[in-house]
Amino acid sequence: MVCPRSNDDEGFLIYNIMSNLVEYKKYDLDAEKASTIESSFTPKIEERKGFEKVYKKIINSEISKELSEEASELRKKLVKVRTGIARIHKTEKAYFFQAGKFVDALKNKLTEPVVQMEEKLSEIENYYENLEKERLKKLQEDRAKALSDYVQDSYERTLWSMDEDVWNAYFNAKKQAYEDRIEAEKEAERQRLENERLDKLENERKYLIAPYLQFVGDDASTDFRNMKDEKFNDLLENLKKSKSEYDKKQEEIRKENERLRKEREAEEKKQAELEAKRKAEEAKKEAEHQAQLKKEREQREALERAEKQRKEAEAKAKAEAERKAKELAKAPIKKQLTLWVNSFELPQTRTEHDKVSEIEVKFNNFKKWAKSQINEI
């Protein structure tokens, strides 16, 4: 069996053994420098070429145990070739990296004196221009500082470009506006404090006069805010006097009303008692009348019930007598007589007397004697 081989494997081998495969121009290198770098890899390239024939022989032979061992040995040798190439790559790359750092340091060392000379010459070249800039900067700062007492954003304003007469007019205008505003604020504060004083005075006077407010009237002169102290005190005394007279009169009225109230309540109580007595008498008469009506109604109902019971008893007794008569007519004479005696009944009575019990006993004894006579037949 031939070892499997793909076109990719063969292409990979050819790719790695061809010289100058990497296009050096893409990296801005010339042929000489590229050749110098490639020459570092020449020993490993030659060593790899030496293994090419063995490699082709192995991949085109039948697989056997000996061939597997040869493939293992060749693979290990190729590993050494690959790691050797990697070491060369690392060494070459480190060299060029350090060379780049060396070129950077050399550039910095060579350009530093030139930069210093350029800066010094630039200072001389721009001396008067810088001097003017410093003057304008100081002028801006001085003006901003002077204006800061009158405006909050003085350091944010462009002041250096103003001519002196323009600046003076601008400064004086801002200063005057500030002073006018401060004076207005002071005046407003004075007015506020005065209003607070007058408000407090007005509230205090209204509090003092509140108990007597109903005696003030509609007089327009009662301006407690602006009234002189002497006038207010006189007003307060007059109001107290008016209230005292009013209270005295009200007390007299109250006492008179109290007297009238008591008389009215006494009369109302008397009338209420008479009315209650009248109603009680009417209620008593009505109760007696209702009781009499109830008694008459109960008596009438009792008579009606008794009559009904009597009629029902008579009907029942008649029916029972007829029934027993029929039975008696059919029965033997002894039974007929027994039934006849059993039908003897004393009527009920509500009369309470000793003779009632005696009659009931003798009646029952009579029934017993009659039955004994029947039994002798």
LOGU-728994 format. One record per residue (C-alpha): residue number from 1; residue in three letters; x, y, z. Coordinates in steps of 0.001 Angstrom, whole numbers, plus 524288, in hexadecimal, padded with zeros to 5 digits. Layout:
LOGU-728994
R  num  residuo      x      y      z
R  NUM      ALA      X      Y      Z
...
This chain:
LOGU-728994
R  num  residuo      x      y      z
R    1      MET  80000  80000  80000
R    2      VAL  80577  80D71  7FC2B
R    3      CYS  80582  81810  806A8
R    4      PRO  7FA61  821A8  804A1
R    5      ARG  7FEE8  82E8E  7FF27
R    6      SER  7F746  83AD9  7FBC6
R    7      ASN  7FA5C  845C5  7F273
R    8      ASP  7FA99  84EE8  7FE41
R    9      ASP  805F9  84777  80480
R   10      GLU  80DFD  84805  7F82C
R   11      GLY  80AAB  8566B  7F62A
R   12      PHE  80EC6  8597C  80420
R   13      LEU  81C08  85309  8020C
R   14      ILE  81E7B  85A28  7F549
R   15      TYR  81A1E  8670B  7FB6F
R   16      ASN  8241E  86607  80677
R   17      ILE  82FEB  86226  7FE4D
R   18      MET  82EB6  86CC0  7F40E
R   19      SER  83834  87810  7F5A8
R   20      ASN  83365  8864C  7F606
R   21      LEU  8254C  881F7  7F765
R   22      VAL  821F1  88DCC  8000F
R   23      GLU  820D7  89A61  7F80E
R   24      TYR  82AD9  8A322  7FEE0
R   25      LYS  8263E  8AF57  7F78A
R   26      LYS  81979  8AF07  7FF2D
R   27      TYR  82197  8B22B  80B62
R   28      ASP  8296A  8BD59  8052A
R   29      LEU  835F8  8B509  804D0
R   30      ASP  83FD6  8B443  7F9E0
R   31      ALA  8451B  8A774  7F470
R   32      GLU  851EF  8A849  7FBBE
R   33      LYS  84BE5  8A9DB  80932
R   34      ALA  841D9  89F51  80669
R   35      SER  84CA6  8962B  801DF
R   36      THR  85496  898E3  80E38
R   37      ILE  84911  8951D  8169E
R   38      GLU  84626  888E8  80E94
R   39      SER  85439  88481  80F8A
R   40      SER  85289  882BA  81E35
R   41      PHE  848DB  877CE  81B3B
R   42      THR  85161  87136  810A5
R   43      PRO  856DE  86638  81949
R   44      LYS  84957  861EE  81D6F
R   45      ILE  8442D  8630B  80F7A
R   46      GLU  84F23  85A4B  80A9D
R   47      GLU  84CD4  850D5  815D1
R   48      ARG  83E74  85018  8123C
R   49      LYS  841AF  84DCE  803D1
R   50      GLY  84A03  84242  80825
R   51      PHE  83DF6  83BD0  80E1C
R   52      GLU  83569  83DE3  8020D
R   53      LYS  8396D  83175  7FAF9
R   54      VAL  8373F  82930  80732
R   55      TYR  829FB  82F9F  808F6
R   56      LYS  825BB  82CB6  7FAD5
R   57      LYS  82A6C  81EB1  7FC2A
R   58      ILE  82295  81C79  808AA
R   59      ILE  815CE  82238  803AD
R   60      ASN  816A6  81A1E  7F730
R   61      SER  819C7  80CF6  7FDB6
R   62      GLU  8113D  8021D  802E9
R   63      ILE  80E81  803B6  81169
R   64      SER  815EB  7FA32  81A00
R   65      LYS  81B5F  7F9C0  8279F
R   66      GLU  828F1  7FDA6  822BA
R   67      LEU  822FF  808E5  81AC2
R   68      SER  81BAA  80DD5  826CD
R   69      GLU  82884  80E25  82E53
R   70      GLU  82F2C  815A5  82338
R   71      ALA  823CA  81F50  822F0
R   72      SER  8251B  82168  831AF
R   73      GLU  833DB  82400  83091
R   74      LEU  83202  82D6C  82534
R   75      ARG  82712  834AA  82C48
R   76      LYS  82FD7  836AE  8382E
R   77      LYS  83ABC  83BFA  82F7A
R   78      LEU  83121  84551  828E5
R   79      VAL  82CBB  849ED  83661
R   80      LYS  83AD2  84DD3  83917
R   81      VAL  83B4B  854F4  82BF0
R   82      ARG  82EAD  85C50  82F41
R   83      THR  83310  86030  83D02
R   84      GLY  8403F  86445  83769
R   85      ILE  83977  86D45  82DB7
R   86      ALA  83181  872DA  8391A
R   87      ARG  83E03  875D2  840D4
R   88      ILE  84401  87CB1  83519
R   89      HIS  83776  8846C  83348
R   90      LYS  837A9  888AC  841A1
R   91      THR  845F6  88CB6  840EB
R   92      GLU  8445D  89463  83436
R   93      LYS  83807  89B1A  838F1
R   94      ALA  83E6E  89EFA  845F2
R   95      TYR  849F0  8A4B2  83E9B
R   96      PHE  84171  8AD36  835F7
R   97      PHE  838F4  8B12F  8418D
R   98      GLN  844EA  8B600  8491D
R   99      ALA  84A04  8BC62  83CAF
R  100      GLY  83D32  8C3E8  83BA2
R  101      LYS  83E7D  8C88A  8499B
R  102      PHE  84C8F  8CC99  846EB
R  103      VAL  84856  8D48B  83B00
R  104      ASP  83DB1  8DB43  84356
R  105      ALA  8479E  8DEEC  84DD6
R  106      LEU  85133  8E3C9  843A2
R  107      LYS  846A9  8EC47  83D67
R  108      ASN  8430A  8F243  84A8F
R  109      LYS  8513F  8F500  84E14
R  110      LEU  85412  8FB89  84115
R  111      THR  847A4  903F4  8408A
R  112      GLU  847F5  908E6  84EBB
R  113      PRO  8527E  91386  84C7D
R  114      VAL  84B92  917D2  84024
R  115      VAL  83EA8  91971  84760
R  116      GLN  84576  9214E  85211
R  117      MET  84B91  92A54  847FB
R  118      GLU  83E80  92C0A  84110
R  119      GLU  837BD  92FA9  84DD6
R  120      LYS  84238  9399E  8517C
R  121      LEU  841DC  93FE5  8440A
R  122      SER  832EC  94018  844AE
R  123      GLU  833B9  9479F  85190
R  124      ILE  83C95  951C9  84B45
R  125      GLU  83471  9521B  83EF9
R  126      ASN  82797  95458  8467A
R  127      TYR  82D1D  95CA1  8519B
R  128      TYR  8256B  96903  84EBB
R  129      GLU  81940  9616A  84B30
R  130      ASN  819E7  959F6  8581B
R  131      LEU  81CAC  9668D  85F4F
R  132      GLU  8101B  96C66  859B3
R  133      LYS  8089F  96009  85D41
R  134      GLU  80D6F  96104  86B53
R  135      ARG  80972  96F58  86BCF
R  136      LEU  7FBC9  96C4A  866C4
R  137      LYS  7FAA0  960AA  86FFA
R  138      LYS  7FE32  9694B  87B9E
R  139      LEU  7F4FA  973EA  876B1
R  140      GLN  7E9F5  969B9  875E7
R  141      GLU  7ECD7  964F2  883AE
R  142      ASP  7EDAB  972C3  88962
R  143      ARG  7E0EE  976F6  88317
R  144      ALA  7DA04  96A4D  886DA
R  145      LYS  7DE98  96BF1  894F0
R  146      ALA  7DA08  97A21  8954D
R  147      LEU  7CCD3  9766C  88F4F
R  148      SER  7CAD7  96A7F  89828
R  149      ASP  7C5C9  97344  8A30E
R  150      TYR  7BA29  97705  89A8D
R  151      VAL  7B742  96B38  891C0
R  152      GLN  7B822  95CA8  894AA
R  153      ASP  7BD8B  957EA  8878B
R  154      SER  7C82A  9621F  885A2
R  155      TYR  7D2A0  957B8  88325
R  156      GLU  7CA5F  951DE  8783F
R  157      ARG  7C923  95ED7  870CE
R  158      THR  7D26B  963A1  8662B
R  159      LEU  7D7CC  9706C  86BAE
R  160      TRP  7E590  971BF  86630
R  161      SER  7E0FF  975D9  8587C
R  162      MET  7D9D2  9821E  85D5C
R  163      ASP  7E000  98F5D  85B26
R  164      GLU  7E301  99699  867B0
R  165      ASP  7D7D2  9A066  86642
R  166      VAL  7CE4A  99574  862D8
R  167      TRP  7D307  98D8C  86E80
R  168      ASN  7D196  9991A  877CD
R  169      ALA  7C3A4  99BB8  8732F
R  170      TYR  7C049  98D3E  87413
R  171      PHE  7C653  98BF0  8819E
R  172      ASN  7BFA0  99830  886DB
R  173      ALA  7B27B  993A1  88161
R  174      LYS  7B3AE  98646  887EB
R  175      LYS  7B835  98C79  89499
R  176      GLN  7ACE0  99628  89492
R  177      ALA  7A325  98B67  8915F
R  178      TYR  7A87F  98343  89C89
R  179      GLU  7A7F5  98E86  8A636
R  180      ASP  79A14  991DC  8A1CE
R  181      ARG  795FE  983C0  8A39D
R  182      ILE  79C47  9831A  8B11F
R  183      GLU  7957F  98FB9  8B516
R  184      ALA  7888D  98A8F  8AFCF
R  185      GLU  78A7D  97E03  8B76E
R  186      LYS  78D8D  985BE  8C3C8
R  187      GLU  78178  98E0D  8C1C2
R  188      ALA  77953  981D9  8BF58
R  189      GLU  77ED9  97BE6  8CBC8
R  190      ARG  77BBF  98844  8D37B
R  191      GLN  76E09  98813  8CDE8
R  192      ARG  76CA7  97993  8D129
R  193      LEU  770DB  97BBB  8DF2E
R  194      GLU  76796  98759  8E072
R  195      ASN  75C71  97F21  8DAF5
R  196      GLU  75FB6  97443  8E475
R  197      ARG  75F7A  97E17  8EFBE
R  198      LEU  7526B  98398  8EB43
R  199      ASP  74CE3  975D9  8E919
R  200      LYS  75106  971F4  8F6C5
R  201      LEU  74B5E  97E8D  8FC8B
R  202      GLU  73E96  97C8D  8F520
R  203      ASN  73D73  96E69  8F99F
R  204      GLU  74049  97216  907BA
R  205      ARG  73604  97CDB  9076F
R  206      LYS  72BFB  973ED  900FF
R  207      TYR  72EB3  969DB  90B83
R  208      LEU  72CAE  97406  9163B
R  209      ILE  72051  97947  91016
R  210      ALA  71A90  96C13  90C22
R  211      PRO  711D3  96AEC  91849
R  212      TYR  70C05  9785B  91526
R  213      LEU  70B91  97780  90659
R  214      GLN  6FCB4  977F9  905CF
R  215      PHE  6FD01  985A6  90BBE
R  216      VAL  7069C  98B46  901C0
R  217      GLY  6FC66  98DF4  8F752
R  218      ASP  6FF48  991CF  8E949
R  219      ASP  707A6  99DB8  8EC6E
R  220      ALA  7123A  99F22  8E214
R  221      SER  71B97  9A472  8EC3B
R  222      THR  71D8B  996D8  8F1F9
R  223      ASP  72A0D  994A5  8EA4C
R  224      PHE  7316D  98CC6  8F47C
R  225      ARG  73D95  98C67  8EBF1
R  226      ASN  74017  99B0C  8EB42
R  227      MET  73870  99FFC  8F71D
R  228      LYS  74025  9A7CD  90113
R  229      ASP  74260  9A13B  90E33
R  230      GLU  73AF6  9ABC0  915C7
R  231      LYS  72F10  9AAA8  90CF5
R  232      PHE  72F3C  99BCB  90D94
R  233      ASN  7300D  99BE8  91C78
R  234      ASP  72471  9A55A  91D42
R  235      LEU  71CD7  99CC7  913EC
R  236      LEU  71FEB  990A6  91BE6
R  237      GLU  71B6B  99729  9289F
R  238      ASN  70EB6  99BBD  9224A
R  239      LEU  70C39  98E17  91CFA
R  240      LYS  70EAE  987FD  92A4A
R  241      LYS  704FB  99194  93030
R  242      SER  6FAF6  98E7D  92590
R  243      LYS  6FCB8  98008  927DC
R  244      SER  6FB3E  981A7  93687
R  245      GLU  6EE5D  988F2  934B5
R  246      TYR  6E9FE  97EFB  92AC5
R  247      ASP  6ED6E  973A4  933C0
R  248      LYS  6E615  97A1D  93F07
R  249      LYS  6D9FD  97BCF  936B8
R  250      GLN  6DB3F  96DFE  9317C
R  251      GLU  6DC0A  968DE  93F6D
R  252      GLU  6CF70  96FEE  942E1
R  253      ILE  6C910  96A40  936CD
R  254      ARG  6CE4E  95CE4  93A37
R  255      LYS  6C8C8  95D7D  947FA
R  256      GLU  6BB8A  96205  942F8
R  257      ASN  6BB8B  95727  938DA
R  258      GLU  6BF4C  94D7A  94362
R  259      ARG  6B3E3  9520C  94BD8
R  260      LEU  6AA7A  950FE  94061
R  261      ARG  6B011  943B9  93CF3
R  262      LYS  6ADCF  93E90  94AA2
R  263      GLU  69FC9  943C6  94AC0
R  264      ARG  69D7A  93DAA  93D6E
R  265      GLU  6A338  930BD  941A4
R  266      ALA  69B04  930C3  94E19
R  267      GLU  68E9E  93366  94661
R  268      GLU  69267  9291B  93C57
R  269      LYS  694FF  91F5D  9474D
R  270      LYS  687C2  92250  94D6D
R  271      GLN  680D2  920A9  94064
R  272      ALA  68867  91430  93DD8
R  273      GLU  6845A  90EA2  94AFB
R  274      LEU  67614  91200  94875
R  275      GLU  676E2  90C01  93AFC
R  276      ALA  67D59  8FFE2  94084
R  277      LYS  672BA  8FEA4  94ACC
R  278      ARG  66826  9003C  94085
R  279      LYS  66E67  8F627  937DF
R  280      ALA  66FFC  8ECD9  9435E
R  281      GLU  6618E  8EE01  946A0
R  282      GLU  65DD3  8EBE3  9386C
R  283      ALA  66705  8E04A  937C0
R  284      LYS  66113  8DA97  9442D
R  285      LYS  65340  8DC15  93EFA
R  286      GLU  65755  8D64C  931FC
R  287      ALA  65DE4  8CAE4  938E3
R  288      GLU  651BD  8C861  9410B
R  289      HIS  64950  8C940  934F5
R  290      GLN  6523A  8BFCD  92D98
R  291      ALA  65251  8B687  9394E
R  292      GLN  64363  8B6AA  939C3
R  293      LEU  642C3  8B436  92B30
R  294      LYS  64C85  8A91F  92C93
R  295      LYS  644C1  8A31B  937C5
R  296      GLU  63809  8A3F3  93028
R  297      ARG  63EC6  89E4D  92426
R  298      GLU  64497  892FA  92BEA
R  299      GLN  63766  89027  93246
R  300      ARG  630C1  89053  92527
R  301      GLU  63B25  8879E  91F3A
R  302      ALA  63A19  87E3D  92ADF
R  303      LEU  62B65  87D41  9293F
R  304      GLU  62D0A  87B18  91AC4
R  305      ARG  63730  8706E  91D39
R  306      ALA  62E84  86A07  92784
R  307      GLU  622DA  86A51  91E76
R  308      LYS  62AF7  864B2  9138E
R  309      GLN  6305B  85A15  91C74
R  310      ARG  62293  85710  9216B
R  311      LYS  61D5E  855AE  91397
R  312      GLU  62919  84D76  90F90
R  313      ALA  62768  844F3  91BBA
R  314      GLU  618DE  8435D  9192C
R  315      ALA  61B61  83FB2  90B20
R  316      LYS  62613  83677  90F2F
R  317      ALA  61D94  8309A  919F7
R  318      LYS  61235  82F36  910B3
R  319      ALA  61AB6  82884  90693
R  320      GLU  6209C  81FCC  910FB
R  321      ALA  6132D  81C9B  91661
R  322      GLU  60E2F  8191C  908F4
R  323      ARG  61A2D  810B9  9069F
R  324      LYS  618D1  809F9  9138D
R  325      ALA  60A3D  8082F  911A5
R  326      LYS  60CE3  80146  904E9
R  327      GLU  61746  7F8CA  90B3F
R  328      LEU  60E7E  7F699  916D2
R  329      ALA  60330  7F21C  90E5C
R  330      LYS  60BC3  7E7D8  90832
R  331      ALA  6129F  7E341  914B4
R  332      PRO  60DA8  7D946  91EE7
R  333      ILE  60564  7DED5  929C5
R  334      LYS  61043  7DDE0  933C8
R  335      LYS  619A8  7E555  92B26
R  336      GLN  60F26  7EF18  92796
R  337      LEU  60CC5  7F1DC  935E2
R  338      THR  61B60  7F2FF  9388B
R  339      LEU  61D04  7FC99  92D78
R  340      TRP  6115B  8040D  93239
R  341      VAL  616F7  80549  94000
R  342      ASN  62476  80926  93A88
R  343      SER  61DFF  81425  9331E
R  344      PHE  619F0  81A9D  93FC9
R  345      GLU  62236  8271D  9416D
R  346      LEU  6211C  832B5  94A66
R  347      PRO  62241  83FA7  94355
R  348      GLN  62DFE  8485A  9469D
R  349      THR  62BDB  85385  95016
R  350      ARG  6341E  85F06  954E2
R  351      THR  62CC0  85F98  96198
R  352      GLU  63581  85D5E  96D5A
R  353      HIS  62E40  856E2  978C8
R  354      ASP  62FCA  84B26  981BF
R  355      LYS  62348  84523  97C78
R  356      VAL  628FE  8448F  96ED3
R  357      SER  63313  83A81  9732A
R  358      GLU  628D8  8330A  97B14
R  359      ILE  61FA3  83268  96F5F
R  360      GLU  62ACC  82DE2  96669
R  361      VAL  62E4B  822D9  97019
R  362      LYS  62023  81E40  97196
R  363      PHE  61E60  81EE5  962D1
R  364      ASN  62A25  8160A  960AD
R  365      ASN  6253A  80CAD  96B3B
R  366      PHE  61804  80C69  9646F
R  367      LYS  61EC3  8085E  957AD
R  368      LYS  625DE  7FD7A  95ED3
R  369      TRP  618E8  7F8B7  96523
R  370      ALA  6121A  7F901  957CE
R  371      LYS  61CCF  7F0BE  951BD
R  372      SER  61BD1  7E6FE  95CC7
R  373      GLN  60D4B  7E5A7  95A41
R  374      ILE  60FFC  7E33F  94BC1
R  375      ASN  619C0  7D8A8  94F09
R  376      GLU  60F14  7D132  95679
R  377      ILE  606D1  7CF74  94A31
